[in-house]
């Protein structure tokens, strides 16, 4: 009985402060919002970290890229990461313009099931990503605010090998250096006492064909089997402002 009483007292001592904190969290009377006036600034800045999944959307040549009704060339993504800076301009009470240049380190695999050699090429990319996003957000609800954003991207692939004289016959999958795309994003801005944290999901999609064809004398096992290759990326982003 004594042991049970001690357990009840211990649980109660832990539960009461937790319940009080929960009541404070949802109490609206006399509640002070964190970082009041923070979003009224004309200019602000921050940084972000990103967990990425970059893949290629491949459109295959019907002659060299297909094995009957099956795809003879496949793309495989792998988890990657990135980081960048945030610059914000307040345009309106509900509208901001954001420039978020970042650096993403990517690794993908292209499998050529129709090739006698070099069946799998590892494609490493380092993208300098410069998205310009127009953000539309709602009103603050306590210490949070939902938003959605969309815009255009300019991406430079520092590991494109576009000017390399070697091609897939030597195991080098060549892609374009300068690329363009668009992005869409949604998330929730959470206000703490000293900073604003924004978890968000972003999709980025290339609009140009990134593929650089193989040399004319190279057998048509590799790049000849691909009509277009365009990057599509999905990111989980954590922003700190």
C-alpha positions in Angstrom: 0.0 0.0 0.0 2.8 2.4 0.9 4.6 1.7 -2.3 1.5 2.3 -4.3 0.9 5.6 -2.5 4.4 6.7 -3.3 4.0 5.8 -7.0 0.7 7.9 -7.0 2.4 10.9 -5.4 5.3 10.6 -7.9 3.1 10.4 -11.0 1.0 13.3 -9.6 4.0 15.5 -9.0 5.1 15.0 -12.6 1.6 15.3 -14.2 0.6 18.5 -12.5 3.4 20.7 -13.9 2.9 19.1 -17.4 -0.8 19.9 -17.2 -0.1 23.4 -16.2 2.3 23.9 -19.1 -0.4 22.5 -21.5 -2.9 25.0 -20.0 -0.5 27.8 -20.6 0.1 26.7 -24.1 -3.6 26.9 -25.1 -4.6 29.8 -22.8 -5.5 32.8 -24.9 -6.2 35.4 -22.1 -3.2 37.6 -21.3 -1.0 35.4 -23.5 2.0 37.1 -25.1 3.1 36.0 -28.6 6.7 35.3 -29.2 8.7 37.6 -31.5 5.9 40.2 -31.8 6.6 42.5 -34.7 9.3 40.2 -36.2 7.5 39.9 -39.5 6.9 43.6 -39.8 10.6 44.1 -40.7 11.2 45.1 -44.4 14.2 42.8 -44.6 15.3 39.8 -42.7 17.7 36.8 -43.1 18.4 33.3 -41.9 19.7 29.9 -43.0 18.3 26.5 -43.7 19.3 22.8 -43.6 17.8 20.3 -46.1 17.4 16.5 -46.3 17.1 15.7 -50.0 16.0 13.0 -52.4 17.1 13.8 -55.9 16.2 11.6 -58.8 16.1 11.7 -62.6 12.9 11.6 -64.6 13.9 9.7 -67.7 12.1 9.6 -71.0 13.5 6.7 -72.9 14.2 6.3 -76.6 11.8 3.6 -77.9 14.6 1.9 -79.9 17.6 1.9 -77.6 16.1 2.5 -74.2 13.4 -0.2 -74.1 13.7 -4.0 -73.7 10.4 -5.0 -75.2 7.8 -3.5 -72.8 10.3 -3.0 -70.0 12.6 0.0 -69.4 16.2 -0.9 -70.1 17.5 2.2 -68.3 16.7 3.0 -64.7 17.5 5.8 -62.3 18.0 5.2 -58.5 18.2 8.0 -56.0 19.9 8.1 -52.6 19.5 10.4 -49.6 21.5 13.5 -49.6 21.8 16.9 -47.8 22.1 20.6 -48.5 22.3 23.9 -46.8 21.7 27.5 -47.7 21.0 31.1 -46.7 17.7 33.0 -46.6 17.0 36.6 -47.6 13.5 37.9 -47.2 11.8 41.1 -48.4 8.3 42.0 -47.0 6.1 43.0 -49.9 2.7 43.0 -48.1 1.1 41.9 -44.9 0.6 38.5 -46.4 3.2 38.3 -49.1 7.0 38.0 -48.9 9.7 37.6 -51.6 12.5 35.1 -50.7 15.9 34.4 -52.2 17.3 31.2 -50.8 20.7 30.3 -52.4 21.9 26.9 -51.3 24.4 24.1 -52.0 23.2 20.4 -52.5 25.5 17.4 -52.6 23.8 14.6 -54.7 24.6 11.0 -55.7 22.4 9.0 -58.1 22.8 5.7 -60.1 21.9 5.1 -63.7 21.5 1.4 -64.6 21.9 0.4 -68.2 20.4 -3.1 -68.5 21.0 -3.1 -72.3 24.8 -2.4 -72.1 27.4 -5.1 -72.1 29.8 -3.1 -69.9 29.5 -0.1 -67.5 26.0 -1.4 -66.5 25.8 1.1 -63.6 27.1 4.6 -63.6 27.3 6.6 -60.3 26.4 10.2 -61.1 27.6 12.7 -58.5 26.3 16.3 -58.6 26.9 19.4 -56.6 24.2 21.9 -57.3 24.4 25.6 -56.5 20.6 26.2 -56.3 19.3 29.8 -56.4 15.5 29.8 -56.0 13.4 33.0 -56.0 10.2 32.3 -54.2 7.0 34.3 -53.7 5.5 33.4 -50.3 1.9 33.8 -49.3 1.0 33.2 -45.6 -2.0 33.3 -43.3 -2.5 35.1 -40.0 -0.6 34.0 -36.9 -2.4 31.4 -34.8 -0.8 31.7 -31.4 2.9 31.1 -32.2 2.5 29.6 -35.6 1.7 30.6 -39.1 1.0 28.4 -42.2 2.4 29.4 -45.6 2.8 28.3 -49.2 5.4 29.4 -51.7 6.4 28.9 -55.4 9.0 30.3 -57.7 11.7 29.7 -60.2 15.2 28.2 -59.8 18.6 28.6 -61.5 20.9 25.7 -60.8 24.6 25.3 -61.6 25.9 21.7 -61.5 29.6 21.9 -60.5 30.2 18.2 -61.4 28.4 18.1 -64.7 31.4 17.0 -66.9 29.7 18.7 -69.8 33.0 19.6 -71.4 34.6 16.2 -70.8 35.8 14.4 -74.0 35.1 11.1 -72.2 31.5 9.7 -72.1 29.6 6.7 -70.9 32.0 4.3 -72.7 34.5 5.4 -70.1 31.9 5.5 -67.3 31.2 9.2 -67.3 27.5 10.3 -67.5 27.6 13.8 -68.8 25.0 16.4 -67.9 24.5 20.1 -68.5 26.1 22.7 -66.2 23.5 25.4 -66.3 19.9 24.4 -65.5 16.5 26.0 -64.9 13.5 24.8 -62.9 10.6 25.7 -60.7 9.8 24.9 -57.0 6.7 24.7 -54.8 6.8 24.6 -51.0 4.5 24.5 -48.0 5.2 24.6 -44.3 4.5 26.1 -40.9 6.4 28.9 -39.3 6.8 28.4 -35.5 7.8 31.4 -33.3 10.0 30.8 -30.3 11.3 33.5 -27.9 14.6 34.1 -29.8 14.1 32.7 -33.3 11.6 31.5 -35.9 11.7 27.8 -37.0 10.1 26.7 -40.2 9.8 23.0 -41.1 8.7 22.7 -44.7 8.4 20.4 -47.7 9.7 21.5 -51.1 9.6 20.0 -54.6 12.0 21.2 -57.3 11.6 20.2 -60.9 14.0 20.9 -63.8 12.5 22.2 -67.0 15.5 21.7 -69.4 17.0 18.4 -70.7 20.2 17.8 -68.6 21.5 15.0 -70.8 24.6 15.5 -72.8 24.7 12.9 -75.6 27.6 10.5 -76.0 30.2 10.9 -78.7 29.1 9.9 -82.2 31.4 6.9 -82.3 30.2 5.5 -79.0 27.8 2.5 -79.3 24.2 3.3 -78.6 24.0 1.5 -75.3 24.0 4.4 -72.9 23.0 8.0 -73.5 21.4 7.1 -76.9 18.8 5.2 -75.0 17.6 8.4 -73.2 15.6 11.0 -74.9 15.5 13.4 -71.9 16.8 13.4 -68.3 15.4 16.0 -65.9 16.0 16.2 -62.2 13.1 16.1 -59.7 13.9 16.7 -56.1 11.9 16.4 -52.8 13.3 18.1 -49.8 12.5 18.4 -46.1 13.7 21.8 -45.1 14.4 23.3 -41.6 14.7 27.1 -41.7 16.1 29.3 -38.9 15.4 33.0 -38.9 
